[in-house]
Amino acid sequence: EMSFTNVYTAHEHEYELKHDENGHWDECACKDVQNKELHKYGDWKVTKEATQTAKGEKEHTCTICGYTEKAEIAKLSSSKSTTNVTTPSTGDSNPLAMWMTLLFAGAAVVLVTMVQSKKKKTK
């Protein structure tokens, strides 16, 4: 006669946060996996500016697991020249030169009128 005794010991899961390029999850040594999800990235940060001769680099990091994704920034095209800088519109459409010209012209008219009236009084 043969008998069997099953011995079962309860296992307490101890999860460790793991990640790859696609997402992150909690994994126990027994290979039980929970909370699998895609990365939740913060804003991109430029780590190397692109120039006309070299590509740049940028990266952003997952706020949950710390995985950092890096990407390339294309070289600047040679058609972008800093000498062709345009002044941004401020919404102020008053031409200052015109107003200054009108001010000086008005002052000249007043001055000529005063001189003419003084000449007439002295005669």
Sequence and secondary structure as in RCSB ss.txt:
>XXXX:A:sequence
EMSFTNVYTAHEHEYELKHDENGHWDECACKDVQNKELHKYGDWKVTKEATQTAKGEKEHTCTICGYTEKAEIAK
LSSSKSTTNVTTPSTGDSNPLAMWMTLLFAGAAVVLVTMVQSKKKKTK
>XXXX:A:secstr
              EEEEE SSEEEEEETT  EEEEEE  B   EEEE   SSS EEEEEEBTTT  EEEEEE  
  TT  GGG      S    HHHHHHHHHHHHHHHHHHHHHHHHHHH 
